[in-house]
């Protein structure tokens, strides 16, 4: 009562609000698996596996070039073909969901 008389009001108590935790595990787009490539004449053919396919999935892949130049390609297929260069040939691949979310990049190389 002394607090009210002095004109000081006690701080209101915070009430715990019900929090609906979001399951972040379901928002994560899995990375492609089993990314490998083979030389076939003047081409290198890369293939990979979608570990958790959903309708509307596609893949974004980019050939890794020393120049740093990028030319992303999008495909619904789990394969990509690039010209066979001398030395190591690499691509980066991401799984893209229909809603625009994408996985982390996975790199595959062929000597």
Phi and psi restraints in degrees (range 20) as a CNS / XPLOR table:
assign (resid 1 and name C) (resid 2 and name N)
       (resid 2 and name CA) (resid 2 and name C) 1.0 -60.9 20.0 2
assign (resid 2 and name N) (resid 2 and name CA)
       (resid 2 and name C) (resid 3 and name N) 1.0 -32.2 20.0 2
assign (resid 2 and name C) (resid 3 and name N)
       (resid 3 and name CA) (resid 3 and name C) 1.0 -67.2 20.0 2
assign (resid 3 and name N) (resid 3 and name CA)
       (resid 3 and name C) (resid 4 and name N) 1.0 -39.4 20.0 2
assign (resid 3 and name C) (resid 4 and name N)
       (resid 4 and name CA) (resid 4 and name C) 1.0 -69.0 20.0 2
assign (resid 4 and name N) (resid 4 and name CA)
       (resid 4 and name C) (resid 5 and name N) 1.0 -36.5 20.0 2
assign (resid 4 and name C) (resid 5 and name N)
       (resid 5 and name CA) (resid 5 and name C) 1.0 -67.0 20.0 2
assign (resid 5 and name N) (resid 5 and name CA)
       (resid 5 and name C) (resid 6 and name N) 1.0 -36.9 20.0 2
assign (resid 5 and name C) (resid 6 and name N)
       (resid 6 and name CA) (resid 6 and name C) 1.0 -78.4 20.0 2
assign (resid 6 and name N) (resid 6 and name CA)
       (resid 6 and name C) (resid 7 and name N) 1.0 -4.3 20.0 2
assign (resid 6 and name C) (resid 7 and name N)
       (resid 7 and name CA) (resid 7 and name C) 1.0 86.4 20.0 2
assign (resid 7 and name N) (resid 7 and name CA)
       (resid 7 and name C) (resid 8 and name N) 1.0 8.4 20.0 2
assign (resid 7 and name C) (resid 8 and name N)
       (resid 8 and name CA) (resid 8 and name C) 1.0 -102.9 20.0 2
assign (resid 8 and name N) (resid 8 and name CA)
       (resid 8 and name C) (resid 9 and name N) 1.0 125.1 20.0 2
assign (resid 8 and name C) (resid 9 and name N)
       (resid 9 and name CA) (resid 9 and name C) 1.0 -97.3 20.0 2
assign (resid 9 and name N) (resid 9 and name CA)
       (resid 9 and name C) (resid 10 and name N) 1.0 140.5 20.0 2
assign (resid 9 and name C) (resid 10 and name N)
       (resid 10 and name CA) (resid 10 and name C) 1.0 -67.3 20.0 2
assign (resid 10 and name N) (resid 10 and name CA)
       (resid 10 and name C) (resid 11 and name N) 1.0 149.0 20.0 2
assign (resid 10 and name C) (resid 11 and name N)
       (resid 11 and name CA) (resid 11 and name C) 1.0 -67.5 20.0 2
assign (resid 11 and name N) (resid 11 and name CA)
       (resid 11 and name C) (resid 12 and name N) 1.0 137.7 20.0 2
assign (resid 11 and name C) (resid 12 and name N)
       (resid 12 and name CA) (resid 12 and name C) 1.0 -65.1 20.0 2
assign (resid 12 and name N) (resid 12 and name CA)
       (resid 12 and name C) (resid 13 and name N) 1.0 143.4 20.0 2
assign (resid 12 and name C) (resid 13 and name N)
       (resid 13 and name CA) (resid 13 and name C) 1.0 -75.6 20.0 2
assign (resid 13 and name N) (resid 13 and name CA)
       (resid 13 and name C) (resid 14 and name N) 1.0 138.9 20.0 2
assign (resid 13 and name C) (resid 14 and name N)
       (resid 14 and name CA) (resid 14 and name C) 1.0 -80.4 20.0 2
assign (resid 14 and name N) (resid 14 and name CA)
       (resid 14 and name C) (resid 15 and name N) 1.0 134.0 20.0 2
assign (resid 14 and name C) (resid 15 and name N)
       (resid 15 and name CA) (resid 15 and name C) 1.0 -99.7 20.0 2
assign (resid 15 and name N) (resid 15 and name CA)
       (resid 15 and name C) (resid 16 and name N) 1.0 140.3 20.0 2
assign (resid 15 and name C) (resid 16 and name N)
       (resid 16 and name CA) (resid 16 and name C) 1.0 -70.6 20.0 2
assign (resid 16 and name N) (resid 16 and name CA)
       (resid 16 and name C) (resid 17 and name N) 1.0 128.4 20.0 2
assign (resid 16 and name C) (resid 17 and name N)
       (resid 17 and name CA) (resid 17 and name C) 1.0 -96.7 20.0 2
assign (resid 17 and name N) (resid 17 and name CA)
       (resid 17 and name C) (resid 18 and name N) 1.0 142.5 20.0 2
assign (resid 17 and name C) (resid 18 and name N)
       (resid 18 and name CA) (resid 18 and name C) 1.0 -67.4 20.0 2
assign (resid 18 and name N) (resid 18 and name CA)
       (resid 18 and name C) (resid 19 and name N) 1.0 123.2 20.0 2
assign (resid 18 and name C) (resid 19 and name N)
       (resid 19 and name CA) (resid 19 and name C) 1.0 -107.7 20.0 2
assign (resid 19 and name N) (resid 19 and name CA)
       (resid 19 and name C) (resid 20 and name N) 1.0 130.1 20.0 2
assign (resid 19 and name C) (resid 20 and name N)
       (resid 20 and name CA) (resid 20 and name C) 1.0 -95.9 20.0 2
assign (resid 20 and name N) (resid 20 and name CA)
       (resid 20 and name C) (resid 21 and name N) 1.0 95.9 20.0 2
assign (resid 20 and name C) (resid 21 and name N)
       (resid 21 and name CA) (resid 21 and name C) 1.0 -64.5 20.0 2
assign (resid 21 and name N) (resid 21 and name CA)
       (resid 21 and name C) (resid 22 and name N) 1.0 136.2 20.0 2
assign (resid 21 and name C) (resid 22 and name N)
       (resid 22 and name CA) (resid 22 and name C) 1.0 -86.4 20.0 2
assign (resid 22 and name N) (resid 22 and name CA)
       (resid 22 and name C) (resid 23 and name N) 1.0 136.2 20.0 2
assign (resid 22 and name C) (resid 23 and name N)
       (resid 23 and name CA) (resid 23 and name C) 1.0 -80.4 20.0 2
assign (resid 23 and name N) (resid 23 and name CA)
       (resid 23 and name C) (resid 24 and name N) 1.0 95.0 20.0 2
assign (resid 23 and name C) (resid 24 and name N)
       (resid 24 and name CA) (resid 24 and name C) 1.0 -67.6 20.0 2
assign (resid 24 and name N) (resid 24 and name CA)
       (resid 24 and name C) (resid 25 and name N) 1.0 -20.1 20.0 2
assign (resid 24 and name C) (resid 25 and name N)
       (resid 25 and name CA) (resid 25 and name C) 1.0 -61.8 20.0 2
assign (resid 25 and name N) (resid 25 and name CA)
       (resid 25 and name C) (resid 26 and name N) 1.0 -30.6 20.0 2
assign (resid 25 and name C) (resid 26 and name N)
       (resid 26 and name CA) (resid 26 and name C) 1.0 -82.0 20.0 2
assign (resid 26 and name N) (resid 26 and name CA)
       (resid 26 and name C) (resid 27 and name N) 1.0 -14.2 20.0 2
assign (resid 26 and name C) (resid 27 and name N)
       (resid 27 and name CA) (resid 27 and name C) 1.0 -87.4 20.0 2
assign (resid 27 and name N) (resid 27 and name CA)
       (resid 27 and name C) (resid 28 and name N) 1.0 -12.6 20.0 2
assign (resid 27 and name C) (resid 28 and name N)
       (resid 28 and name CA) (resid 28 and name C) 1.0 -80.6 20.0 2
assign (resid 28 and name N) (resid 28 and name CA)
       (resid 28 and name C) (resid 29 and name N) 1.0 127.7 20.0 2
assign (resid 28 and name C) (resid 29 and name N)
       (resid 29 and name CA) (resid 29 and name C) 1.0 -89.0 20.0 2
assign (resid 29 and name N) (resid 29 and name CA)
       (resid 29 and name C) (resid 30 and name N) 1.0 124.6 20.0 2
assign (resid 29 and name C) (resid 30 and name N)
       (resid 30 and name CA) (resid 30 and name C) 1.0 -70.4 20.0 2
assign (resid 30 and name N) (resid 30 and name CA)
       (resid 30 and name C) (resid 31 and name N) 1.0 148.9 20.0 2
assign (resid 30 and name C) (resid 31 and name N)
       (resid 31 and name CA) (resid 31 and name C) 1.0 -74.4 20.0 2
assign (resid 31 and name N) (resid 31 and name CA)
       (resid 31 and name C) (resid 32 and name N) 1.0 152.0 20.0 2
assign (resid 31 and name C) (resid 32 and name N)
       (resid 32 and name CA) (resid 32 and name C) 1.0 -64.4 20.0 2
assign (resid 32 and name N) (resid 32 and name CA)
       (resid 32 and name C) (resid 33 and name N) 1.0 155.7 20.0 2
assign (resid 32 and name C) (resid 33 and name N)
       (resid 33 and name CA) (resid 33 and name C) 1.0 -124.9 20.0 2
assign (resid 33 and name N) (resid 33 and name CA)
       (resid 33 and name C) (resid 34 and name N) 1.0 169.3 20.0 2
assign (resid 33 and name C) (resid 34 and name N)
       (resid 34 and name CA) (resid 34 and name C) 1.0 53.5 20.0 2
assign (resid 34 and name N) (resid 34 and name CA)
       (resid 34 and name C) (resid 35 and name N) 1.0 39.5 20.0 2
assign (resid 34 and name C) (resid 35 and name N)
       (resid 35 and name CA) (resid 35 and name C) 1.0 -75.6 20.0 2
assign (resid 35 and name N) (resid 35 and name CA)
       (resid 35 and name C) (resid 36 and name N) 1.0 120.4 20.0 2
assign (resid 35 and name C) (resid 36 and name N)
       (resid 36 and name CA) (resid 36 and name C) 1.0 -148.6 20.0 2
assign (resid 36 and name N) (resid 36 and name CA)
       (resid 36 and name C) (resid 37 and name N) 1.0 161.4 20.0 2
assign (resid 36 and name C) (resid 37 and name N)
       (resid 37 and name CA) (resid 37 and name C) 1.0 -137.8 20.0 2
assign (resid 37 and name N) (resid 37 and name CA)
       (resid 37 and name C) (resid 38 and name N) 1.0 157.6 20.0 2
assign (resid 37 and name C) (resid 38 and name N)
       (resid 38 and name CA) (resid 38 and name C) 1.0 -138.0 20.0 2
assign (resid 38 and name N) (resid 38 and name CA)
       (resid 38 and name C) (resid 39 and name N) 1.0 142.4 20.0 2
assign (resid 38 and name C) (resid 39 and name N)
       (resid 39 and name CA) (resid 39 and name C) 1.0 -79.7 20.0 2
assign (resid 39 and name N) (resid 39 and name CA)
       (resid 39 and name C) (resid 40 and name N) 1.0 131.9 20.0 2
assign (resid 39 and name C) (resid 40 and name N)
       (resid 40 and name CA) (resid 40 and name C) 1.0 -134.2 20.0 2
assign (resid 40 and name N) (resid 40 and name CA)
       (resid 40 and name C) (resid 41 and name N) 1.0 86.9 20.0 2
assign (resid 40 and name C) (resid 41 and name N)
       (resid 41 and name CA) (resid 41 and name C) 1.0 67.5 20.0 2
assign (resid 41 and name N) (resid 41 and name CA)
       (resid 41 and name C) (resid 42 and name N) 1.0 -120.6 20.0 2
assign (resid 41 and name C) (resid 42 and name N)
       (resid 42 and name CA) (resid 42 and name C) 1.0 -93.4 20.0 2
assign (resid 42 and name N) (resid 42 and name CA)
       (resid 42 and name C) (resid 43 and name N) 1.0 17.3 20.0 2
assign (resid 42 and name C) (resid 43 and name N)
       (resid 43 and name CA) (resid 43 and name C) 1.0 -132.1 20.0 2
assign (resid 43 and name N) (resid 43 and name CA)
       (resid 43 and name C) (resid 44 and name N) 1.0 160.1 20.0 2
assign (resid 43 and name C) (resid 44 and name N)
       (resid 44 and name CA) (resid 44 and name C) 1.0 -121.7 20.0 2
assign (resid 44 and name N) (resid 44 and name CA)
       (resid 44 and name C) (resid 45 and name N) 1.0 124.5 20.0 2
assign (resid 44 and name C) (resid 45 and name N)
       (resid 45 and name CA) (resid 45 and name C) 1.0 -107.4 20.0 2
assign (resid 45 and name N) (resid 45 and name CA)
       (resid 45 and name C) (resid 46 and name N) 1.0 122.2 20.0 2
assign (resid 45 and name C) (resid 46 and name N)
       (resid 46 and name CA) (resid 46 and name C) 1.0 -104.6 20.0 2
assign (resid 46 and name N) (resid 46 and name CA)
       (resid 46 and name C) (resid 47 and name N) 1.0 143.4 20.0 2
assign (resid 46 and name C) (resid 47 and name N)
       (resid 47 and name CA) (resid 47 and name C) 1.0 -134.6 20.0 2
assign (resid 47 and name N) (resid 47 and name CA)
       (resid 47 and name C) (resid 48 and name N) 1.0 156.9 20.0 2
assign (resid 47 and name C) (resid 48 and name N)
       (resid 48 and name CA) (resid 48 and name C) 1.0 -153.2 20.0 2
assign (resid 48 and name N) (resid 48 and name CA)
       (resid 48 and name C) (resid 49 and name N) 1.0 174.2 20.0 2
assign (resid 48 and name C) (resid 49 and name N)
       (resid 49 and name CA) (resid 49 and name C) 1.0 -120.8 20.0 2
assign (resid 49 and name N) (resid 49 and name CA)
       (resid 49 and name C) (resid 50 and name N) 1.0 138.4 20.0 2
assign (resid 49 and name C) (resid 50 and name N)
       (resid 50 and name CA) (resid 50 and name C) 1.0 -88.9 20.0 2
assign (resid 50 and name N) (resid 50 and name CA)
       (resid 50 and name C) (resid 51 and name N) 1.0 111.2 20.0 2
assign (resid 50 and name C) (resid 51 and name N)
       (resid 51 and name CA) (resid 51 and name C) 1.0 -71.5 20.0 2
assign (resid 51 and name N) (resid 51 and name CA)
       (resid 51 and name C) (resid 52 and name N) 1.0 -16.1 20.0 2
assign (resid 51 and name C) (resid 52 and name N)
       (resid 52 and name CA) (resid 52 and name C) 1.0 -149.7 20.0 2
assign (resid 52 and name N) (resid 52 and name CA)
       (resid 52 and name C) (resid 53 and name N) 1.0 71.1 20.0 2
assign (resid 52 and name C) (resid 53 and name N)
       (resid 53 and name CA) (resid 53 and name C) 1.0 -65.6 20.0 2
assign (resid 53 and name N) (resid 53 and name CA)
       (resid 53 and name C) (resid 54 and name N) 1.0 139.2 20.0 2
assign (resid 53 and name C) (resid 54 and name N)
       (resid 54 and name CA) (resid 54 and name C) 1.0 -130.8 20.0 2
assign (resid 54 and name N) (resid 54 and name CA)
       (resid 54 and name C) (resid 55 and name N) 1.0 155.0 20.0 2
assign (resid 54 and name C) (resid 55 and name N)
       (resid 55 and name CA) (resid 55 and name C) 1.0 -59.5 20.0 2
assign (resid 55 and name N) (resid 55 and name CA)
       (resid 55 and name C) (resid 56 and name N) 1.0 134.9 20.0 2
assign (resid 55 and name C) (resid 56 and name N)
       (resid 56 and name CA) (resid 56 and name C) 1.0 91.1 20.0 2
assign (resid 56 and name N) (resid 56 and name CA)
       (resid 56 and name C) (resid 57 and name N) 1.0 -2.9 20.0 2
assign (resid 56 and name C) (resid 57 and name N)
       (resid 57 and name CA) (resid 57 and name C) 1.0 -62.1 20.0 2
assign (resid 57 and name N) (resid 57 and name CA)
       (resid 57 and name C) (resid 58 and name N) 1.0 146.6 20.0 2
assign (resid 57 and name C) (resid 58 and name N)
       (resid 58 and name CA) (resid 58 and name C) 1.0 -145.4 20.0 2
assign (resid 58 and name N) (resid 58 and name CA)
       (resid 58 and name C) (resid 59 and name N) 1.0 177.6 20.0 2
assign (resid 58 and name C) (resid 59 and name N)
       (resid 59 and name CA) (resid 59 and name C) 1.0 -131.5 20.0 2
assign (resid 59 and name N) (resid 59 and name CA)
       (resid 59 and name C) (resid 60 and name N) 1.0 141.1 20.0 2
assign (resid 59 and name C) (resid 60 and name N)
       (resid 60 and name CA) (resid 60 and name C) 1.0 -111.9 20.0 2
assign (resid 60 and name N) (resid 60 and name CA)
       (resid 60 and name C) (resid 61 and name N) 1.0 122.9 20.0 2
assign (resid 60 and name C) (resid 61 and name N)
       (resid 61 and name CA) (resid 61 and name C) 1.0 -129.4 20.0 2
assign (resid 61 and name N) (resid 61 and name CA)
       (resid 61 and name C) (resid 62 and name N) 1.0 150.3 20.0 2
assign (resid 61 and name C) (resid 62 and name N)
       (resid 62 and name CA) (resid 62 and name C) 1.0 -139.6 20.0 2
assign (resid 62 and name N) (resid 62 and name CA)
       (resid 62 and name C) (resid 63 and name N) 1.0 131.4 20.0 2
assign (resid 62 and name C) (resid 63 and name N)
       (resid 63 and name CA) (resid 63 and name C) 1.0 -70.8 20.0 2
assign (resid 63 and name N) (resid 63 and name CA)
       (resid 63 and name C) (resid 64 and name N) 1.0 134.9 20.0 2
assign (resid 63 and name C) (resid 64 and name N)
       (resid 64 and name CA) (resid 64 and name C) 1.0 -86.2 20.0 2
assign (resid 64 and name N) (resid 64 and name CA)
       (resid 64 and name C) (resid 65 and name N) 1.0 120.0 20.0 2
assign (resid 64 and name C) (resid 65 and name N)
       (resid 65 and name CA) (resid 65 and name C) 1.0 -118.8 20.0 2
assign (resid 65 and name N) (resid 65 and name CA)
       (resid 65 and name C) (resid 66 and name N) 1.0 145.0 20.0 2
assign (resid 65 and name C) (resid 66 and name N)
       (resid 66 and name CA) (resid 66 and name C) 1.0 -60.2 20.0 2
assign (resid 66 and name N) (resid 66 and name CA)
       (resid 66 and name C) (resid 67 and name N) 1.0 -33.1 20.0 2
assign (resid 66 and name C) (resid 67 and name N)
       (resid 67 and name CA) (resid 67 and name C) 1.0 -67.8 20.0 2
assign (resid 67 and name N) (resid 67 and name CA)
       (resid 67 and name C) (resid 68 and name N) 1.0 -15.8 20.0 2
assign (resid 67 and name C) (resid 68 and name N)
       (resid 68 and name CA) (resid 68 and name C) 1.0 85.8 20.0 2
assign (resid 68 and name N) (resid 68 and name CA)
       (resid 68 and name C) (resid 69 and name N) 1.0 -5.2 20.0 2
assign (resid 68 and name C) (resid 69 and name N)
       (resid 69 and name CA) (resid 69 and name C) 1.0 -64.4 20.0 2
assign (resid 69 and name N) (resid 69 and name CA)
       (resid 69 and name C) (resid 70 and name N) 1.0 136.7 20.0 2
assign (resid 69 and name C) (resid 70 and name N)
       (resid 70 and name CA) (resid 70 and name C) 1.0 -124.6 20.0 2
assign (resid 70 and name N) (resid 70 and name CA)
       (resid 70 and name C) (resid 71 and name N) 1.0 143.9 20.0 2
assign (resid 70 and name C) (resid 71 and name N)
       (resid 71 and name CA) (resid 71 and name C) 1.0 -143.0 20.0 2
assign (resid 71 and name N) (resid 71 and name CA)
       (resid 71 and name C) (resid 72 and name N) 1.0 79.4 20.0 2
assign (resid 71 and name C) (resid 72 and name N)
       (resid 72 and name CA) (resid 72 and name C) 1.0 -62.2 20.0 2
assign (resid 72 and name N) (resid 72 and name CA)
       (resid 72 and name C) (resid 73 and name N) 1.0 139.4 20.0 2
assign (resid 72 and name C) (resid 73 and name N)
       (resid 73 and name CA) (resid 73 and name C) 1.0 -119.5 20.0 2
assign (resid 73 and name N) (resid 73 and name CA)
       (resid 73 and name C) (resid 74 and name N) 1.0 143.5 20.0 2
assign (resid 73 and name C) (resid 74 and name N)
       (resid 74 and name CA) (resid 74 and name C) 1.0 -118.0 20.0 2
assign (resid 74 and name N) (resid 74 and name CA)
       (resid 74 and name C) (resid 75 and name N) 1.0 136.5 20.0 2
assign (resid 74 and name C) (resid 75 and name N)
       (resid 75 and name CA) (resid 75 and name C) 1.0 -148.4 20.0 2
assign (resid 75 and name N) (resid 75 and name CA)
       (resid 75 and name C) (resid 76 and name N) 1.0 148.5 20.0 2
assign (resid 75 and name C) (resid 76 and name N)
       (resid 76 and name CA) (resid 76 and name C) 1.0 -84.1 20.0 2
assign (resid 76 and name N) (resid 76 and name CA)
       (resid 76 and name C) (resid 77 and name N) 1.0 -9.6 20.0 2
assign (resid 76 and name C) (resid 77 and name N)
       (resid 77 and name CA) (resid 77 and name C) 1.0 -87.3 20.0 2
assign (resid 77 and name N) (resid 77 and name CA)
       (resid 77 and name C) (resid 78 and name N) 1.0 160.5 20.0 2
assign (resid 77 and name C) (resid 78 and name N)
       (resid 78 and name CA) (resid 78 and name C) 1.0 -101.8 20.0 2
assign (resid 78 and name N) (resid 78 and name CA)
       (resid 78 and name C) (resid 79 and name N) 1.0 44.5 20.0 2
assign (resid 78 and name C) (resid 79 and name N)
       (resid 79 and name CA) (resid 79 and name C) 1.0 -150.8 20.0 2
assign (resid 79 and name N) (resid 79 and name CA)
       (resid 79 and name C) (resid 80 and name N) 1.0 150.8 20.0 2
assign (resid 79 and name C) (resid 80 and name N)
       (resid 80 and name CA) (resid 80 and name C) 1.0 -146.1 20.0 2
assign (resid 80 and name N) (resid 80 and name CA)
       (resid 80 and name C) (resid 81 and name N) 1.0 143.8 20.0 2
assign (resid 80 and name C) (resid 81 and name N)
       (resid 81 and name CA) (resid 81 and name C) 1.0 -123.8 20.0 2
assign (resid 81 and name N) (resid 81 and name CA)
       (resid 81 and name C) (resid 82 and name N) 1.0 131.7 20.0 2
assign (resid 81 and name C) (resid 82 and name N)
       (resid 82 and name CA) (resid 82 and name C) 1.0 -130.2 20.0 2
assign (resid 82 and name N) (resid 82 and name CA)
       (resid 82 and name C) (resid 83 and name N) 1.0 157.8 20.0 2
assign (resid 82 and name C) (resid 83 and name N)
       (resid 83 and name CA) (resid 83 and name C) 1.0 -63.2 20.0 2
assign (resid 83 and name N) (resid 83 and name CA)
       (resid 83 and name C) (resid 84 and name N) 1.0 141.9 20.0 2
assign (resid 83 and name C) (resid 84 and name N)
       (resid 84 and name CA) (resid 84 and name C) 1.0 -80.9 20.0 2
assign (resid 84 and name N) (resid 84 and name CA)
       (resid 84 and name C) (resid 85 and name N) 1.0 116.0 20.0 2
assign (resid 84 and name C) (resid 85 and name N)
       (resid 85 and name CA) (resid 85 and name C) 1.0 -99.3 20.0 2
assign (resid 85 and name N) (resid 85 and name CA)
       (resid 85 and name C) (resid 86 and name N) 1.0 163.8 20.0 2
assign (resid 85 and name C) (resid 86 and name N)
       (resid 86 and name CA) (resid 86 and name C) 1.0 -69.9 20.0 2
assign (resid 86 and name N) (resid 86 and name CA)
       (resid 86 and name C) (resid 87 and name N) 1.0 140.0 20.0 2
assign (resid 86 and name C) (resid 87 and name N)
       (resid 87 and name CA) (resid 87 and name C) 1.0 87.9 20.0 2
assign (resid 87 and name N) (resid 87 and name CA)
       (resid 87 and name C) (resid 88 and name N) 1.0 -153.5 20.0 2
assign (resid 87 and name C) (resid 88 and name N)
       (resid 88 and name CA) (resid 88 and name C) 1.0 -80.9 20.0 2
assign (resid 88 and name N) (resid 88 and name CA)
       (resid 88 and name C) (resid 89 and name N) 1.0 135.3 20.0 2
assign (resid 88 and name C) (resid 89 and name N)
       (resid 89 and name CA) (resid 89 and name C) 1.0 -118.5 20.0 2
assign (resid 89 and name N) (resid 89 and name CA)
       (resid 89 and name C) (resid 90 and name N) 1.0 128.2 20.0 2
assign (resid 89 and name C) (resid 90 and name N)
       (resid 90 and name CA) (resid 90 and name C) 1.0 -131.1 20.0 2
assign (resid 90 and name N) (resid 90 and name CA)
       (resid 90 and name C) (resid 91 and name N) 1.0 152.3 20.0 2
assign (resid 90 and name C) (resid 91 and name N)
       (resid 91 and name CA) (resid 91 and name C) 1.0 -134.0 20.0 2
assign (resid 91 and name N) (resid 91 and name CA)
       (resid 91 and name C) (resid 92 and name N) 1.0 156.0 20.0 2
assign (resid 91 and name C) (resid 92 and name N)
       (resid 92 and name CA) (resid 92 and name C) 1.0 -110.3 20.0 2
assign (resid 92 and name N) (resid 92 and name CA)
       (resid 92 and name C) (resid 93 and name N) 1.0 137.2 20.0 2
assign (resid 92 and name C) (resid 93 and name N)
       (resid 93 and name CA) (resid 93 and name C) 1.0 -131.2 20.0 2
assign (resid 93 and name N) (resid 93 and name CA)
       (resid 93 and name C) (resid 94 and name N) 1.0 137.5 20.0 2
assign (resid 93 and name C) (resid 94 and name N)
       (resid 94 and name CA) (resid 94 and name C) 1.0 -126.6 20.0 2
assign (resid 94 and name N) (resid 94 and name CA)
       (resid 94 and name C) (resid 95 and name N) 1.0 145.4 20.0 2
assign (resid 94 and name C) (resid 95 and name N)
       (resid 95 and name CA) (resid 95 and name C) 1.0 -88.9 20.0 2
assign (resid 95 and name N) (resid 95 and name CA)
       (resid 95 and name C) (resid 96 and name N) 1.0 129.0 20.0 2
assign (resid 95 and name C) (resid 96 and name N)
       (resid 96 and name CA) (resid 96 and name C) 1.0 -116.9 20.0 2
assign (resid 96 and name N) (resid 96 and name CA)
       (resid 96 and name C) (resid 97 and name N) 1.0 124.0 20.0 2
assign (resid 96 and name C) (resid 97 and name N)
       (resid 97 and name CA) (resid 97 and name C) 1.0 -78.9 20.0 2
assign (resid 97 and name N) (resid 97 and name CA)
       (resid 97 and name C) (resid 98 and name N) 1.0 160.5 20.0 2
assign (resid 97 and name C) (resid 98 and name N)
       (resid 98 and name CA) (resid 98 and name C) 1.0 -59.8 20.0 2
assign (resid 98 and name N) (resid 98 and name CA)
       (resid 98 and name C) (resid 99 and name N) 1.0 -27.2 20.0 2
assign (resid 98 and name C) (resid 99 and name N)
       (resid 99 and name CA) (resid 99 and name C) 1.0 -86.2 20.0 2
assign (resid 99 and name N) (resid 99 and name CA)
       (resid 99 and name C) (resid 100 and name N) 1.0 5.1 20.0 2
assign (resid 99 and name C) (resid 100 and name N)
       (resid 100 and name CA) (resid 100 and name C) 1.0 98.7 20.0 2
assign (resid 100 and name N) (resid 100 and name CA)
       (resid 100 and name C) (resid 101 and name N) 1.0 -14.2 20.0 2
assign (resid 100 and name C) (resid 101 and name N)
       (resid 101 and name CA) (resid 101 and name C) 1.0 -68.9 20.0 2
assign (resid 101 and name N) (resid 101 and name CA)
       (resid 101 and name C) (resid 102 and name N) 1.0 148.7 20.0 2
assign (resid 101 and name C) (resid 102 and name N)
       (resid 102 and name CA) (resid 102 and name C) 1.0 -136.2 20.0 2
assign (resid 102 and name N) (resid 102 and name CA)
       (resid 102 and name C) (resid 103 and name N) 1.0 156.3 20.0 2
assign (resid 102 and name C) (resid 103 and name N)
       (resid 103 and name CA) (resid 103 and name C) 1.0 -82.1 20.0 2
assign (resid 103 and name N) (resid 103 and name CA)
       (resid 103 and name C) (resid 104 and name N) 1.0 175.9 20.0 2
assign (resid 103 and name C) (resid 104 and name N)
       (resid 104 and name CA) (resid 104 and name C) 1.0 -70.8 20.0 2
assign (resid 104 and name N) (resid 104 and name CA)
       (resid 104 and name C) (resid 105 and name N) 1.0 158.1 20.0 2
assign (resid 104 and name C) (resid 105 and name N)
       (resid 105 and name CA) (resid 105 and name C) 1.0 -77.7 20.0 2
assign (resid 105 and name N) (resid 105 and name CA)
       (resid 105 and name C) (resid 106 and name N) 1.0 142.2 20.0 2
assign (resid 105 and name C) (resid 106 and name N)
       (resid 106 and name CA) (resid 106 and name C) 1.0 -119.1 20.0 2
assign (resid 106 and name N) (resid 106 and name CA)
       (resid 106 and name C) (resid 107 and name N) 1.0 134.7 20.0 2
assign (resid 106 and name C) (resid 107 and name N)
       (resid 107 and name CA) (resid 107 and name C) 1.0 -106.8 20.0 2
assign (resid 107 and name N) (resid 107 and name CA)
       (resid 107 and name C) (resid 108 and name N) 1.0 136.0 20.0 2
assign (resid 107 and name C) (resid 108 and name N)
       (resid 108 and name CA) (resid 108 and name C) 1.0 -126.7 20.0 2
assign (resid 108 and name N) (resid 108 and name CA)
       (resid 108 and name C) (resid 109 and name N) 1.0 139.4 20.0 2
assign (resid 108 and name C) (resid 109 and name N)
       (resid 109 and name CA) (resid 109 and name C) 1.0 -133.0 20.0 2
assign (resid 109 and name N) (resid 109 and name CA)
       (resid 109 and name C) (resid 110 and name N) 1.0 153.4 20.0 2
assign (resid 109 and name C) (resid 110 and name N)
       (resid 110 and name CA) (resid 110 and name C) 1.0 -127.1 20.0 2
assign (resid 110 and name N) (resid 110 and name CA)
       (resid 110 and name C) (resid 111 and name N) 1.0 133.0 20.0 2
